[in-house]
Amino acid sequence: MMRQTDISKEAFQRARDVHGAKLVIFFGEEMPVILRDDRPDIPEPGMFDFPGGGREAGESAADCVLRETEEELSLRLSAADLHYGRLYHDHMGREVWFFAAHLGAERRAEIALGEEGQFWQMMRIDDYLSHPRAIARLQSRLAEYLAG
C-alpha cells in the first residue's frame, strides 16, 4: 500500500484560506484513531477521528496537520512524511485537506494521547471503513485514497 504521491504545492502555501486538515497515518494495515470527546459543543462528538483540525494564522494546510498531529497524538512528523494530500471543500465551501502518511512500526511507540479526545487506539483499515462511529466524510476520503 505504500506509495509516494506528489502533493500539490497549494498544500504548502501559507497565504491560502485553509479551514483545516486531517491525516490518516498507516502502520501497515492499521492506523491510529482518536475517539472524540463526547461534548455537544464540538463537531462529531463521540466519533472516531483522524488527527487534524483547524488551521492557525500563518499556517499552510501541511503545517496545520503536522501541528495538530503532534498536539493530539504526540507524534512529531515532517512534511517529508506526508505521502498524499488532496484538497476538498466542506459543506460551507471552505478549503479542507486530507493527507496520508505511511510510517514504520518503530514510530508507533511515540504515540500518546494529547489533551483532546477520550482515548486513541489502533484500528484496522477495513474496520474503520465500516465502523458506525467513524466519521462518514473521512470514511469516504479514506476509501478514495485507497482506490488510488
C-alpha positions in Angstrom: 0.0 0.0 0.0 3.0 2.3 0.4 3.2 4.8 -2.4 4.7 8.2 -2.9 2.3 10.7 -4.5 3.1 14.2 -5.4 1.3 16.7 -3.2 0.1 19.9 -4.8 2.2 23.0 -3.9 -1.0 24.6 -2.6 -0.8 22.3 0.5 2.3 24.2 1.5 1.2 27.8 0.7 0.7 29.8 3.9 -1.3 32.5 2.2 -4.2 30.2 1.3 -7.5 30.4 3.2 -7.4 26.9 4.5 -10.0 26.0 7.1 -8.4 22.7 8.3 -6.8 19.4 7.6 -6.8 15.7 8.6 -4.2 13.0 8.4 -4.5 9.2 8.2 -1.3 7.5 9.4 -0.8 4.0 8.2 1.2 1.4 10.2 0.8 -1.4 7.8 -2.9 -2.3 7.8 -3.7 -0.3 11.0 -4.0 3.3 11.8 -4.3 5.4 15.0 -7.8 6.9 15.5 -9.0 9.1 18.3 -12.4 8.8 20.0 -13.5 12.4 20.1 -14.7 13.9 23.3 -18.5 13.4 23.9 -19.4 17.1 24.3 -22.3 18.8 22.5 -20.3 21.9 21.6 -17.9 20.1 19.2 -18.4 18.6 15.8 -18.8 14.8 15.7 -18.8 14.1 19.4 -18.0 10.6 20.4 -16.9 9.6 16.9 -13.6 8.0 15.8 -11.5 10.7 14.1 -8.1 11.1 12.5 -5.6 13.6 13.8 -6.1 17.1 12.5 -8.2 20.2 13.0 -8.4 23.9 12.3 -5.7 26.0 10.8 -4.0 28.7 12.8 -3.0 32.0 11.3 0.0 31.8 9.0 -0.1 28.0 8.6 -0.3 26.1 5.4 -2.5 23.0 5.2 0.5 20.8 5.7 1.7 22.9 8.7 -1.7 22.6 10.2 -2.0 18.8 10.0 1.6 18.4 11.3 1.0 20.6 14.3 -2.4 19.0 15.1 -0.9 15.5 14.9 1.8 16.4 17.4 -0.8 18.0 19.7 -3.3 15.2 19.5 -1.0 12.1 19.3 2.4 13.4 20.4 3.8 12.3 17.1 6.2 14.7 15.5 6.2 14.4 11.7 7.7 16.4 8.9 6.4 17.3 5.5 8.6 14.6 4.1 6.4 12.0 6.0 3.3 13.1 4.0 2.8 10.8 1.0 -0.6 12.1 -0.2 -2.6 15.3 0.0 -5.9 16.2 -1.5 -7.9 19.4 -1.4 -11.6 19.1 -0.6 -14.3 21.7 0.3 -16.6 21.3 3.3 -20.3 21.9 3.3 -19.7 25.6 3.7 -17.3 25.8 0.7 -14.2 26.1 2.9 -10.9 24.6 1.9 -10.0 21.4 3.8 -7.2 19.0 3.2 -6.9 15.2 3.6 -3.3 13.8 3.9 -1.9 10.3 4.3 1.4 9.1 5.7 3.0 5.6 6.0 5.3 5.1 9.0 7.4 2.2 10.2 6.3 0.1 13.1 9.0 1.6 15.3 7.3 5.0 15.3 4.1 3.6 16.8 5.7 3.7 20.3 5.9 7.5 20.1 2.1 7.9 20.1 0.4 9.2 23.3 -2.9 11.0 23.6 -2.8 14.7 23.8 -5.4 17.0 25.5 -8.3 16.2 23.2 -10.2 13.0 22.9 -11.2 10.2 25.2 -8.6 7.8 24.0 -6.7 6.7 21.0 -6.4 3.2 19.5 -5.1 1.3 16.5 -7.8 0.3 14.1 -7.7 -1.9 11.0 -8.5 0.0 7.8 -11.5 -2.2 7.0 -12.8 -1.8 10.5 -12.7 2.0 10.1 -14.4 1.9 6.7 -17.4 0.0 8.2 -17.4 1.3 11.8 -20.7 3.1 12.7 -18.9 5.6 14.9 -16.4 6.6 12.2 -16.9 10.0 10.6 -18.6 9.4 7.3 -16.7 12.0 5.2 -13.4 10.6 6.5 -14.5 7.1 5.6 -15.2 8.4 2.1 -11.9 10.2 1.8 -10.0 7.1 3.0 -11.8 4.9 0.5 -11.0 7.4 -2.3 -7.3 7.4 -1.2 -7.2 3.6 -1.1 -8.8 3.3 -4.5 -5.9 5.3 -6.0 
